[in-house]
């Protein structure tokens, strides 16, 4: 058997990032940047107020005593709401009412919050005068132009996922479009003559095809576009035709047909192109990876997973997720926590276990009373994480701490 890390390294090494395309920034959410992004505009673009209040000359307030006094009265010579184009200047003994984000007028070098004046809060008429009851120093409550970023400053890096915050940052620094990787296209083939369509009453020896939907949904969650998802029988010629149908895909992921039995169709058709290995993990021991030719003549990575649903689920998180990320030109960090176990369970010797768990009162417990059996698909919706039990551990006891990778 080989270690999980060895198989994972071989899987991601198959991937070449997909082509990039320039798209409107409004459509970039969730995509991966294909180039570094620098600021085209300063942020803020101009000196502006950090508070609702009055723009003043700090020198006019310099004689105020720190002790409670009646304050200093200033003449109010104008109003500057956010977005104002006309900015009345501030002379000696004057003030201008100003809103948060509005440009600072000429002559002013500080802003007095409305709470530090005799004026009420809210939408009130512009007063003729304002009495300032707390002094401010020059520069107080002012956001200076470019204090966040200046034109040419780096803002986002190639390989970064365009989160809502990243999209907002790109817009703020002047970008209306960005160069991003297109979504990797994945074909999903669920193998097994025993599989019948969802909603069909299974006959003897038949089961519903849940793996197609499971893998397609996970691939989309990982950032891929699913271009094909269907069941394939154990007939080799049908599997070959399915690979032809996968033309246009950037990767193929299969379930089932990778073990050592007599009807392992994935192994039969792709042996020599795909390396079939046993990985020291539970569930998910039989695995395959390699390059296969699809209908448009290209060779693309193929990830061959075992057929039991929990094995598919775990293998997709461990191997398909980073493969899709590498195709998209990024990495796939996986957040984890150290968490105590509420109830113990036995584990297979010599293999790293990935046990679906649910959080409960600050600890985790198995999602199913039978543990992480590869067939226990009905308990998967409850799973919030995969608890990793090291290969050298034969039994987990209540109170033991495990690393739990988050999946929800």
C-alpha positions as CSV (number, residue, x, y, z in Angstrom):
1,X,0.0,0.0,0.0
2,X,1.1,3.6,-0.6
3,X,0.5,6.6,1.7
4,X,-2.3,9.1,1.0
5,X,0.3,11.9,0.4
6,X,2.0,9.9,-2.4
7,X,-1.2,9.2,-4.2
8,X,-2.4,12.8,-3.8
9,X,0.9,14.2,-5.2
10,X,0.6,11.9,-8.2
11,X,-3.1,13.0,-8.7
12,X,-2.4,16.8,-8.7
13,X,0.7,16.3,-10.8
14,X,-1.6,15.3,-13.7
15,X,-3.3,18.7,-13.8
16,X,-2.4,21.6,-16.0
17,X,-4.3,24.8,-15.3
18,X,-7.2,25.4,-17.7
19,X,-7.2,28.5,-20.1
20,X,-8.0,32.0,-18.8
21,X,-10.7,34.4,-20.0
22,X,-11.5,38.0,-19.3
23,X,-14.9,38.5,-17.8
24,X,-16.8,41.4,-16.2
25,X,-16.0,41.8,-12.6
26,X,-19.7,41.2,-11.7
27,X,-19.4,37.6,-13.0
28,X,-16.0,36.9,-11.3
29,X,-17.3,35.5,-8.0
30,X,-15.8,32.1,-7.1
31,X,-13.4,32.2,-10.1
32,X,-9.6,32.1,-9.8
33,X,-7.4,35.0,-10.8
34,X,-5.0,34.2,-13.7
35,X,-2.8,37.3,-13.2
36,X,-1.7,39.6,-10.4
37,X,-4.0,42.6,-9.9
38,X,-2.7,46.1,-9.2
39,X,-4.5,49.2,-8.2
40,X,-5.6,51.6,-11.0
41,X,-7.1,54.0,-8.6
42,X,-6.0,55.3,-5.1
43,X,-8.1,54.1,-2.2
44,X,-9.5,56.4,-0.9
45,X,-9.4,58.4,-4.2
46,X,-9.5,61.8,-2.3
47,X,-9.2,63.1,1.2
48,X,-12.6,62.5,2.8
49,X,-14.4,62.6,6.1
50,X,-14.5,59.6,8.4
51,X,-17.4,60.9,10.3
52,X,-20.7,62.8,10.0
53,X,-19.9,66.2,11.4
54,X,-18.3,69.5,10.4
55,X,-15.2,70.2,8.5
56,X,-13.1,72.9,10.3
57,X,-9.7,74.5,10.7
58,X,-8.1,73.0,13.8
59,X,-6.4,76.3,14.5
60,X,-9.8,77.9,15.2
61,X,-10.3,75.4,18.1
62,X,-6.8,75.5,19.5
63,X,-7.7,78.0,22.2
64,X,-10.4,75.8,23.7
65,X,-9.7,74.7,27.2
66,X,-9.6,71.0,28.0
67,X,-12.0,71.7,30.8
68,X,-15.8,71.8,30.2
69,X,-16.6,75.2,28.5
70,X,-19.4,76.5,26.4
71,X,-17.2,75.9,23.3
72,X,-16.4,78.0,20.2
73,X,-19.0,79.1,17.7
74,X,-18.2,78.9,14.0
75,X,-20.1,80.2,11.0
76,X,-21.6,77.4,8.8
77,X,-21.0,78.2,5.1
78,X,-22.2,75.1,3.3
79,X,-23.2,71.5,3.1
80,X,-21.1,68.6,1.6
81,X,-23.0,65.3,1.3
82,X,-21.2,62.2,-0.1
83,X,-20.9,62.5,-3.9
84,X,-20.9,66.3,-3.8
85,X,-19.2,68.0,-6.8
86,X,-19.1,71.6,-5.3
87,X,-17.0,72.0,-2.2
88,X,-17.4,75.4,-0.4
89,X,-14.0,76.4,1.1
90,X,-13.5,76.8,4.8
91,X,-12.0,80.1,6.0
92,X,-11.1,81.4,9.4
93,X,-13.9,81.0,11.9
94,X,-16.0,78.9,9.5
95,X,-17.2,75.3,9.2
96,X,-18.9,73.2,6.6
97,X,-21.3,70.4,7.4
98,X,-20.0,67.2,6.0
99,X,-21.1,63.6,5.7
100,X,-19.0,60.4,6.0
101,X,-17.1,59.7,2.8
102,X,-17.6,63.2,1.4
103,X,-14.6,65.1,0.0
104,X,-12.7,67.4,2.4
105,X,-13.1,71.0,1.3
106,X,-10.2,73.4,0.8
107,X,-9.1,75.1,4.0
108,X,-10.3,72.4,6.3
109,X,-7.8,70.2,8.1
110,X,-10.0,68.3,10.6
111,X,-13.6,67.0,11.1
112,X,-15.6,67.5,14.3
113,X,-18.1,64.7,14.8
114,X,-21.7,66.0,15.1
115,X,-21.7,64.5,18.6
116,X,-19.0,67.0,19.7
117,X,-21.2,70.0,18.7
118,X,-24.5,71.6,19.8
119,X,-26.3,70.1,16.7
120,X,-28.8,67.3,16.9
121,X,-28.3,64.0,15.1
122,X,-30.2,63.0,12.0
123,X,-31.8,64.9,9.1
124,X,-32.0,68.5,10.3
125,X,-31.8,71.8,8.5
126,X,-28.4,73.3,7.8
127,X,-27.7,75.7,10.8
128,X,-26.3,79.2,10.4
129,X,-23.7,78.5,13.1
130,X,-22.4,75.5,15.0
131,X,-20.9,75.5,18.5
132,X,-18.0,73.1,18.9
133,X,-17.7,71.8,22.4
134,X,-14.7,69.4,22.0
135,X,-11.5,70.4,20.3
136,X,-9.9,68.3,17.5
137,X,-6.3,68.3,16.2
138,X,-5.3,68.7,12.6
139,X,-5.9,65.5,10.6
140,X,-8.5,64.2,13.0
141,X,-11.3,62.1,11.4
142,X,-9.9,62.4,7.9
143,X,-9.1,59.6,5.5
144,X,-6.2,60.6,3.4
145,X,-6.1,59.8,-0.4
146,X,-4.2,56.6,-1.1
147,X,-3.7,55.7,2.6
148,X,-5.1,52.2,1.8
149,X,-3.5,51.7,-1.6
150,X,-1.9,53.9,-4.3
151,X,-2.1,53.4,-8.1
152,X,0.3,50.5,-9.0
153,X,0.2,48.9,-5.5
154,X,-0.4,45.1,-5.6
155,X,-4.0,44.2,-4.5
156,X,-4.7,40.6,-5.4
157,X,-2.4,37.7,-6.5
158,X,-2.8,35.2,-9.3
159,X,-4.3,32.0,-7.9
160,X,-6.5,33.9,-5.5
161,X,-10.1,32.9,-5.4
162,X,-12.5,35.9,-6.1
163,X,-14.4,35.9,-2.9
164,X,-17.0,38.7,-2.4
165,X,-14.3,40.7,-0.5
166,X,-11.9,40.2,-3.4
167,X,-14.5,41.3,-6.0
168,X,-15.2,44.4,-3.9
169,X,-11.5,45.2,-3.6
170,X,-11.0,44.8,-7.4
171,X,-13.9,47.2,-8.1
172,X,-12.6,49.7,-5.5
173,X,-9.2,50.0,-7.2
174,X,-10.7,50.6,-10.6
175,X,-11.2,47.2,-12.4
176,X,-14.3,46.5,-14.4
177,X,-13.1,43.2,-15.7
178,X,-10.6,40.6,-14.6
179,X,-8.6,37.7,-16.2
180,X,-9.7,34.5,-14.5
181,X,-9.4,30.8,-15.2
182,X,-12.5,29.3,-16.6
183,X,-14.2,26.7,-14.5
184,X,-12.6,23.2,-14.9
185,X,-14.9,20.9,-16.8
186,X,-15.4,17.5,-15.2
187,X,-17.1,14.4,-16.6
188,X,-18.5,12.0,-14.0
189,X,-18.9,8.3,-14.8
190,X,-20.5,6.0,-12.2
191,X,-19.9,2.4,-13.2
192,X,-21.8,-0.8,-12.4
193,X,-24.4,-2.9,-14.3
194,X,-26.4,-3.0,-11.0
195,X,-27.1,0.7,-11.1
196,X,-30.6,2.0,-12.0
197,X,-31.9,5.5,-12.5
198,X,-33.0,7.5,-9.4
199,X,-36.6,6.9,-8.6
200,X,-36.7,3.5,-10.4
201,X,-37.8,0.5,-8.3
202,X,-34.6,-1.7,-8.2
203,X,-34.9,-5.4,-9.2
204,X,-32.9,-8.2,-7.6
205,X,-29.3,-7.2,-7.3
206,X,-29.9,-3.6,-8.4
207,X,-29.3,-0.4,-6.5
208,X,-30.1,3.3,-7.3
209,X,-27.2,5.3,-8.9
210,X,-26.5,7.8,-6.2
211,X,-22.8,8.2,-7.0
212,X,-23.4,10.2,-10.2
213,X,-25.3,12.9,-8.3
214,X,-22.9,12.7,-5.3
215,X,-19.8,13.2,-7.4
216,X,-21.4,15.8,-9.7
217,X,-22.5,17.8,-6.7
218,X,-19.1,17.7,-5.0
219,X,-17.3,18.6,-8.2
220,X,-19.5,21.7,-8.6
221,X,-19.0,22.5,-4.9
222,X,-15.2,22.3,-5.5
223,X,-15.5,24.9,-8.4
224,X,-15.9,22.7,-11.5
225,X,-18.5,22.7,-14.3
226,X,-19.9,19.2,-14.7
227,X,-20.3,18.5,-18.5
228,X,-21.4,14.9,-18.2
229,X,-22.7,12.8,-15.3
230,X,-24.2,9.3,-15.9
231,X,-24.1,5.7,-15.0
232,X,-22.2,3.2,-17.2
233,X,-22.6,-0.6,-17.2
234,X,-19.7,-3.0,-16.7
235,X,-19.6,-3.6,-20.4
236,X,-16.1,-2.4,-21.7
237,X,-17.4,-1.0,-25.0
238,X,-20.0,1.1,-23.2
239,X,-17.3,2.6,-21.0
240,X,-15.2,3.3,-24.0
241,X,-18.2,5.1,-25.6
242,X,-18.6,7.1,-22.4
243,X,-15.0,8.3,-22.6
244,X,-15.8,9.5,-26.1
245,X,-18.8,11.4,-24.7
246,X,-16.5,13.1,-22.3
247,X,-14.9,15.1,-25.0
248,X,-14.6,18.7,-23.8
249,X,-13.9,17.7,-20.3
250,X,-10.7,18.8,-18.5
251,X,-10.8,15.7,-16.2
252,X,-12.8,12.5,-15.8
253,X,-13.7,11.1,-12.4
254,X,-15.2,7.6,-12.1
255,X,-16.6,5.5,-9.3
256,X,-16.4,1.7,-9.1
257,X,-14.6,-0.7,-11.3
258,X,-11.1,-0.2,-9.8
259,X,-10.7,-3.3,-7.6
260,X,-9.4,-6.8,-8.5
261,X,-12.6,-8.6,-9.3
262,X,-13.7,-10.1,-12.6
263,X,-15.9,-7.2,-13.8
264,X,-13.8,-4.1,-12.9
265,X,-14.6,-2.2,-16.1
266,X,-12.5,0.9,-15.4
267,X,-9.4,-1.2,-14.8
268,X,-10.1,-3.4,-17.8
269,X,-10.4,-0.4,-20.3
270,X,-7.7,1.9,-18.9
271,X,-5.0,-0.4,-17.6
272,X,-1.7,0.9,-19.0
273,X,-3.0,4.5,-19.0
274,X,-4.1,4.6,-15.4
275,X,-2.1,3.4,-12.4
276,X,-4.2,1.4,-10.0
277,X,-3.0,1.4,-6.5
278,X,-4.0,0.5,-2.9
279,X,-3.9,3.5,-0.6
280,X,-3.4,3.1,3.2
281,X,-6.7,4.8,4.0
282,X,-10.2,3.7,5.1
283,X,-12.6,4.1,3.4
284,X,-11.1,4.4,-0.1
285,X,-8.4,1.8,-0.3
286,X,-8.5,1.0,-4.1
287,X,-7.7,4.1,-6.2
288,X,-6.5,5.0,-9.7
289,X,-5.0,8.0,-11.5
290,X,-3.6,8.6,-14.9
291,X,-4.2,10.3,-18.3
292,X,-7.0,9.0,-20.7
293,X,-8.0,10.1,-24.1
294,X,-11.5,11.6,-24.5
295,X,-13.7,12.1,-27.5
296,X,-12.0,15.3,-28.8
297,X,-8.7,13.5,-28.9
298,X,-7.1,15.2,-25.9
299,X,-5.6,13.3,-23.0
300,X,-7.0,14.5,-19.7
301,X,-6.5,13.4,-16.1
302,X,-8.6,10.6,-14.8
303,X,-9.3,10.0,-11.1
304,X,-10.7,6.5,-10.5
305,X,-12.5,6.1,-7.2
306,X,-13.9,3.0,-5.5
307,X,-17.6,2.5,-5.8
308,X,-19.1,2.5,-2.3
309,X,-20.7,5.8,-1.5
310,X,-18.8,6.8,1.6
311,X,-15.6,5.8,-0.1
312,X,-16.6,8.1,-3.0
313,X,-17.4,10.9,-0.6
314,X,-14.2,10.7,1.3
315,X,-12.0,10.2,-1.8
316,X,-13.6,13.2,-3.5
317,X,-12.8,15.4,-0.6
318,X,-9.2,14.1,-0.3
319,X,-8.3,13.8,-4.0
320,X,-10.9,15.3,-6.3
321,X,-11.0,18.7,-4.5
322,X,-7.3,19.4,-4.9
323,X,-7.3,18.1,-8.5
324,X,-10.1,20.6,-9.4
325,X,-8.2,23.4,-7.6
326,X,-5.0,22.6,-9.5
327,X,-6.9,22.7,-12.8
328,X,-8.3,26.1,-11.8
329,X,-4.8,27.4,-11.1
330,X,-4.9,27.5,-7.3
331,X,-4.3,25.4,-4.2
332,X,-7.0,23.8,-2.0
333,X,-6.4,24.6,1.6
334,X,-8.5,22.5,3.9
335,X,-9.4,24.0,7.3
336,X,-9.1,21.7,10.2
337,X,-9.5,21.8,14.0
338,X,-8.3,19.7,16.9
339,X,-11.4,18.3,18.6
340,X,-12.0,15.8,21.4
341,X,-14.0,12.7,20.7
342,X,-17.3,12.2,22.6
343,X,-17.5,8.4,22.0
344,X,-14.8,6.1,20.9
345,X,-14.7,3.6,18.1
346,X,-12.3,0.9,16.7
347,X,-10.3,1.6,13.5
348,X,-8.7,-0.6,10.9
349,X,-5.0,-1.3,11.7
350,X,-2.4,0.1,9.4
351,X,-4.6,2.5,7.5
352,X,-5.4,6.2,8.1
353,X,-9.1,6.5,8.8
354,X,-11.3,9.4,7.6
355,X,-14.4,9.1,9.8
356,X,-17.5,11.2,9.1
357,X,-18.4,13.1,12.3
358,X,-20.8,15.6,13.7
359,X,-20.0,18.3,16.2
360,X,-21.9,18.0,19.6
361,X,-21.3,20.1,22.7
362,X,-17.7,21.0,21.8
363,X,-16.7,17.4,20.8
364,X,-17.3,15.1,17.8
365,X,-19.0,11.8,17.4
366,X,-19.4,9.4,14.5
367,X,-22.4,10.1,12.2
368,X,-23.4,6.4,12.4
369,X,-23.3,3.9,15.2
370,X,-21.4,1.5,12.9
371,X,-18.6,4.1,12.3
372,X,-17.2,4.9,8.8
373,X,-18.3,1.8,6.8
374,X,-18.1,2.5,3.1
375,X,-21.7,1.7,2.5
376,X,-23.3,3.9,5.2
377,X,-24.5,6.6,2.8
378,X,-27.7,7.5,4.6
379,X,-25.7,9.1,7.5
380,X,-23.6,11.3,5.2
381,X,-25.9,14.3,5.2
382,X,-25.3,14.7,9.0
383,X,-21.5,14.9,8.5
384,X,-19.8,18.2,9.4
385,X,-16.2,17.0,9.2
386,X,-13.9,14.1,8.5
387,X,-12.0,13.0,11.7
388,X,-8.5,11.7,10.8
389,X,-7.3,8.7,12.8
390,X,-3.6,8.0,12.3
391,X,-2.7,4.6,10.8
392,X,-0.9,3.4,14.0
393,X,-4.0,3.9,16.1
394,X,-6.2,0.8,16.5
395,X,-8.9,2.3,18.7
396,X,-10.1,5.8,19.5
397,X,-11.2,6.5,23.1
398,X,-13.6,9.1,24.4
399,X,-11.6,12.3,25.2
400,X,-8.9,11.6,22.6
401,X,-8.2,14.6,20.3
402,X,-8.3,14.2,16.6
403,X,-7.7,16.5,13.6
404,X,-11.1,17.1,12.0
405,X,-11.2,18.5,8.5
406,X,-14.3,20.6,7.9
407,X,-16.8,19.7,5.2
408,X,-19.7,21.8,6.2
